Amino acid sequence: MILVLVVLLVIGATGIVVYMMMGSRSEVSSRLAALDASAGLGGGEAAAAVFRRLLNEQRRDRLEVRLQEAGWYSVTPVKLLSRSFIYGGVGAGIGFLVIMALHLFSPVGFAIVAALAAFGVYRPYAELAAAINRRKLEVRRSLPDFLDLLGTTAEAGVALNQAISFATEGLKGTLGNELRTALEDVRLGRSRAEALNAMAQRVREPELTTVVTALVQSERVGASITGVIEELAADSRDRRIMRAEEIAAQLGNKLIFPMALTMLPALFIMIFGGVLARYFGGMH
């Protein structure tokens, strides 16, 4: 038991050290890393290089896209991989504690260790997928209200940048944060089309991409922004209604198993309970 605890402490300490040495890819942290390397303090780069060798270019690019979709801008693919190794080590350590406590030194016990280690390795990627789905759902829910506010403000004669700013003021969550980031890009000298396209690339939500494409194209061809926004708002609300109807249509199929697990046993007890009670009562 003491040996297992020592191993767990070593794994945990190593994981924490490696995780702390994995820096984010912001400009400030990159410059600090360069200064540390020139001063002979770049030990974290060697640790990061070990994890980078485990990621080929294609896998790294795919993870970068998914991290952007989840809004995890401060997390790099190397950080995610190191987190996966840490969780895997913790899972394996918990598995060893379980088999030591139960004295289960058998193939079943080692299968438990392997299963917990695999669960730990997979957990960061499951959290990433859940964050992506949650973020895109939040954007889809906020988009119709934002378009309504944007259309009303633009119809009053306000310029599009100012209309977006007004519509974003009361908007919370992912869409509001991404729009505020796009507006900051515009204030820093980026064109509105580039800032909106960059936002669409970060979020990668089809409905938001459609809205951005329509706004950019209408600006290029000189079409009425107000009419385009009204059509986009109507389409977005129609899609929300269709999605709600699809979920409602699937509700019956999803209720089959809960009803079977809860209602059928009670129904069988009501039907056969009296018969079985009489039968066993007659035997005595």
N, C-alpha and C positions, 0 to 999 in steps of 0.2 A: 504493500500500500504506500509506504514512504517513497519507494522508487517511482511509482506512478505519479505521485504528487510532485516529485522533483522534475520528472519529465514534463509534466503539464506546466510547471512554472517556467521551465526553460523555453518550451514552445511559446507560451504566452509572452514572455519577455522578448524573445526573438521577433515574434510577430509585431509587437508594439514598436520595437525599434525600427523594423523595416517599414512599417506603416508610417511612422513619423518622418522617415527619411525620404518617402515618396512625396515630392512636392507637386503642387498644381502647376499648370502650364500657363500661368499669367505672365505678362511681360516683366513685372517686378520680381517674381520668383525666379524667372529665367536669368535675369541680371544678377540676382543674389547668388544663384548657383554658379554663374561664371566667375564672380568675385571669389567665392569659396574655393573653386578649382584652382584659380591663379594663386591663391594663398596656401594651397596644399591641404585644404579642408574638404575636398570633394569626395568623401567616403560614401555619401549617398548615391553618387552616380554609379559607382561600382555595383552597389546592391541593385539599383534600377536596371543596370545592364543585364544582370542575371535574368530578370523577369522579361526584359525585352527580347531576349533570345528565344523565349518560349512563345512569343507572338510573332507570327509572320505578318507581312505587310497587309495582306488582304484581311486577315482577322482583326488586325489593329484598326484598319480603316472602318470595318463594320462596327466594331465596338465604339469608335469615336462618334459615328452617326447615331447609334443607339443612346449613348450618353448625352448627346445634344437633345435628342427627342425627349429624354427623361428630365431635362433641365439640370443635370448634374454637371455643370460647367467646370467645377473645381476638381472633378474626378477624372483621372486619366486612365487609359486601358491598363497601364502598368499598375496603377493603384488598385483597380478592380481585381486584377489577377492576384495581387498580393493579398487583398482582402479574402479572396477565395481560398488561398492556401492557409491563411490564419484560421478561418472558420472550419476548414477541413481538419486542421490539427486539433482544434478545440473539440470537434465532433468525435475524432478518434480517441482523444483523452477521456471524454465522457463515456464512450463505449468501453474503454478499458476499466474505468471505475465501476461500471455496471457489472461486467463479467467478474471483476474481483469481488464485488459485494455479494453476487449470487453464486460465486464459485462455479461459473459456467464455462469451464475451460474445454470447449468442444467446438466443432465446426459451426454450430448454431451461435455460440458466443462470438466467434470471430466474424461471422456474417453480420451480427449486430454492430460490431465495430466498423466494418466496412460500410454498412448502410448509413451509420451516423456520420462517418467521414464523407461519404458521397453527398449526403444531405447538406453538410457544411460547405462543401465545395460548390454545390449548385445554388445555395441560398443567395449569394450576391446577385447572380444572374436572374433569379426569380424576383428579387426585390427590384431589379432594374426593369424587368418586363411589367411588373405591377405599377411602377412609377410612370412608365410610358403610357399604359392604358388609362391610368387615373388622370394624367395630364391632358391627354387628348379628349377624354370625356368632359373634362372641365372646360376645355376650349369650345367644344361643340355646344355645351349648355350656355356659355356666355355670349356666343357669337350673335344670335338673333337680337338680344337686347342691345348689344353694342351697335349693330347696324341700324336699329331703330333710332337710337340717339344720334348716330352719325348722320343719318338721312335728315332728321329734323334740324340738326344744327347746320348742315350744308344747305338745306332749303331756305334757311334764314339769311343766306348770303355770306356766310363765313367761309374763309379760305379753307382748303382741305386740311392743311397741316394744323391750323387752329381748331378745326372741327374735330379732328382726331384727338387733339389734346383735351378738348372739352368733354368728348365722349369717354375718354379714358380716366378722367378725374375720379369718378365714382365707381370705376370698374376694379374689382379685386380679383386675385387669383392669377392664374398663368397668363391668360390673355392680356390682362391689364399690365402685368410686369413686362411681357414681351413687347407690347405696344409702346410702353414708356422707354424701353431700351431702343426701339426703332426711332422714336422721336429724339432721343439723345444722340443717336447716330446722325440724324438730319441736322441737329444743332452744331455738331462737330464738323459739318461740311460734306457729309455724304448725301447723295441725291435721294429723294423720297422713294423712287422706284427701287434703287439698290437696297435701301434700308428695309423696305417691306419684303423684298425678295429674300433678303438674308433672314428675316424673321420667319418667313414661310419655310425656308430650308432648315432652320433650327427646330421648328415644331413638327413639320412634316404631317400635318393634319390635312386631309384632302379638301375639306370644306374651307378651311382658312386659306389654303393654296388657291382655290377657285376664286375667293374674294380678292386676294392680292392680285392675281392675274387679271381679273376684270377691271380693277381700279387702275392698274398700270396701263393696260391696253386702252381703256377709255381716255386716259390722260394723253396717250400718244396720238390717238386719232382725233382728239378734240370733242369727244362725245359729252353729253350732259352727265356730270358726276351724280347729280341728284337722282335722275332717273335710274342710273345703274345701281346706286345704293338701294333704292326702293325695291328694285327687282331682286337684288341679292338678299335683302331682308325677307322678302316674301318667300323666296326659294328656301332660305334657311329655316324658316318656320314650317314650311311644308315638309321638309325633311325631318324636322323634329317630330311632327305629328305622325308621319309615316313610321318613324322609328318606334314611337310609343305604341302604335297599332301593332307592329311586328312583335314587340315585347309582350303585349297583351294577348296576341294570338298564340304565343309559345307558352303562356302561363299554364294552360290546361295540361300540356305534356309534362311540364316540370312538377306539377302537383301530384302526378300519379304515384311516384315513389313515396313521398311523405304520407299520402293518404293510405297507401298500402301498408306502411310500417306502423301507422297509428290507429287506423280505423279497423283494419281486418282482424288483428288480434282481439280487440274489444268485441267485434261482431261474433267471432268464433266463441268467445267466452259466454256471450249472451245466448247463443244458439245451443251450444253443446254443454255448457256448464251445468245446467240442471239435470241433463241426461246422465252425465258422468257422476254427479253427486248421488243421484238415485241408484246408479249401478254399483258404486263402491259402498254406498250405505246398505244395499241389499246383501252384499257379500259379508258384511259383519253381522 
